[in-house]
């Protein structure tokens, strides 16, 4: 038994010795990777890298599935010649973020809009980790936006930075060295007269005989280009100087011999009103009938300067009639106008009386048109809303003393803002078809209204009726009756009407005795 225990103890000691030597020895000592790679996984089992031969045949350490880097701080953008200078200071949008150890580069994107999508087409350059500057060409002189995007070694791109705007700078004079642009660098006809400073080409630069007549513009040589007395008559070819070679107003009367210019030398119509001295053309210089049949445009024609007169004024485009009254504020007007009612247009004419105290009278005549409308004559009320005024229409059949006068007028009361129309006369009537309405001495008689009295001889204690025939107009006819009595309700028990229509009514009387009684009746016709 003791021998078995000794052997067991020796066996355990040997195992412990072997295990100790194993843990102290490198696990891959004297090991190698043969045509393959070792994959590195994180605690969650996700592939984070491969060491060895990669799928494309290259050998190295390649990172996988790393978290994207943070958003960079906004770039600093400044204009450069034909482009921009973009600078990143190595900081991040969130100051608490630090630079990842697997940061590969920072992309530079240029877009036309601040919120434009970033693609491979917008990528123009990149910056190294830690920050730096890079120049980019924009291809435009319009403002553009620059955005930065960080990318790690796993090719994972982080969120974009806040965009910054910049504009490329055009070339200016300080950008061109003196003498850098030579004659060989200029295209043919690249330098025009507009690009040359006044006086830049002097006399010493032009060769003798280099400027011939075909190279000179008409009127380009004025009097200040010719020295005094250098151009004589023998230097000028006959008739070579015509009107278009003479600068306007350079040839005055002092340069012309007396009587050298006659009517035969003047072209027809060449002398207009601007060449005639004011007041020099009087009636005595005009031939008889000189303006007969002529159209005079833009001038004022008037029969006098003050007082009662007629004036044709182009500013008014009408005939103005002045009464000569000192209190007159505006003259009377005869003119034409167009009445516009939506798409309908009607031509018309009007006559307005001279205004006194801001009141007037106006008669308007409007013609119908092919598109609709009717001819119309209107007498418009006078005055304004804040001031009273009257416009009358008088129809007189004989002398006013005979009373055969109808007077119609429109009255605008002071401050009322509306007009009142009245008709005056001994009486008037309206007739439509076979029906007539009259108004005489304050009494109105119209076809839809009739009144009268009917006499009834009743039987004592029995209803007695009488038919009244009277024509009235209206869709609905209503009747009203009442007895002429001082004993209603006792002796005269009841009065009523029946069979009411446009031809009349039947009147009923119930009386306790047989006394003859007058009953008043009334018929009224209406539309409803």
Secondary structure, DSSP 8 states (H G I E B T S, - for coil): -HHHHHHHHHHHHHHHHHHHHHHTS-TTTT----SSEEEEE-TTS-EEEEEEE-TTS-EEEEE-S------B---EEEEEBTEEEEEE-S-BSSTT----TTEEEEEEEEESSTT----TTTEEEEE-TT-EEEEEE-S-SS-EEEEEEEEETT--B------EEE--B---GGGS-TT-S-GGGS-TT-S-GGGS-TT-S-GGGS-TT-S-GGGS-TT-S-GGGS-TT-S-GGGS-TT---GGGS-TT-S-GGGS-TT-S-GGGS-TT-S-GGGS-TT---GGGS-TTTTTT----S--EES-SSSSEEEEETTTTEEEEE---TTEEE-EEEEEEEEEETTEEEEEEEEE--EETTB--EEEEE--BTTB---EEEEE--S-TTS-EEEEEEEESS-GGGT-EEEEEEEE-TTTSSEEEEEESSEEEEEETTEEEEEETTEEE-TTEEEEEEEE--BTTB-EEEEEE-----SEEEEEEEE--S-BTTTEEEEEEEEEETTEEEEEEEESS---EEEEEEEEEE--
